C-alpha cells in the first residue's frame, strides 16, 4: 500500500474514521530527522497491507498538528478506531512502530 498524503481536509476521513489502524508521520520538508524517518515509513506502508500509513506536513496542515499537540518533529502517531494508541517523538525504528501496533 502506498503512503497517503494526510491534510487538514482529509484527516478525519482517512485517520479518525478509518477502519484500519493508521500511522501518521507528522513531518516537515526542511527537517533532517524527518528525512531519516521517511524511508522507514515508506517501508512500513509497503510491507503491511493491513495498516494505513500517511504523512502530514505540519507546515501545510498546521491545524491538525496543533489539535494533537505536535511540538517536535518527526512525531509518529498510531491511531486505532479514531483514538491515539501510541506516539513516538524523534527518529525511531521500524520494529518499534510495528511492535506498538501488534
N, C-alpha and C positions, 0 to 999 in steps of 0.2 A: 504494500500500500504506500502511496506517496504521502509526503508531508503536506498538510493543508496550511494555507495562509489564513491565520485567525486575525480578525479585526474587531473593532467596536461593533460593527454591524452584524457580523455572523457569530459572535462569541456565544450568545445564548443558544442559538440553534445547534451549533457544532460541538459545544462543550457542555453546557448546563443541561441541555435536553438530549444529549447523546445516549444511545442505548449501550454504547461500549465504554470501557474505561478509556479515558483520554489523557494524554500527556501534552502539556502546553509548555513550550520553551519561550520564556519572556526574554527578549534579546534586543540588541541594537547593532546596526551595521558597523559602527565605529568601535565596538567593544572587542578587545583582543581575546579575553577568556570565552566570550560568546562564539567567536570563530573556532575556538578549540572544541566547543561542545557541538557545533553544527554537524560534523560527520558522525558523531555518536548518536544524535537524534535521528539523522537520516538512516543509520543502520538499524535502529530500533524499529522505525517505520517499515523498512524493507523486510525485516525478519519476522514481524508479528502482525499478521492479518487481523487478529482478534483485538488489537489495540488501535485506537485512533490517535494520531500524532499530529500536532500542529505547532506552528511558530507564530508568535505575536511580537511584532516590532513595537517596542514601548514608545518610540518617537512618533510613530504613526497612529497608535491606538492607546494613548495615554489614559483614557477613561477607564478601561478595563484594568490596566496596571495599577491605577490609583485605587480602584474598587477592591483589589486584592492585596493592597499594601505592599506592592513590589518596591523595595527600597534599594536593592542591589541586583545587578545582572551579571551573568545569567542566573535566572531563577527558573527551575523546572518544577512545575506543579502537576500532580496527578489528581485527576478528578474521577469520581465514580458516582453515578446517579446524581449528578449536579452538585456534589459536595467535594470539598478538598479533602483528599485522602492523605497526601504526603507532599512535602516541599523540600527541595534541595536548593541551596544558595551557593553559587560558585560552581567551579568545574567538579563534576563527579563522574563516576564510571558507569558504563552501560549496565554492568551487573548490579550496581546499587539501585539503579532505576527499576530494572526488571524485577529484582527481589522485593522491592517495595510493593509491586503490583501482585505478585504471586502469593 
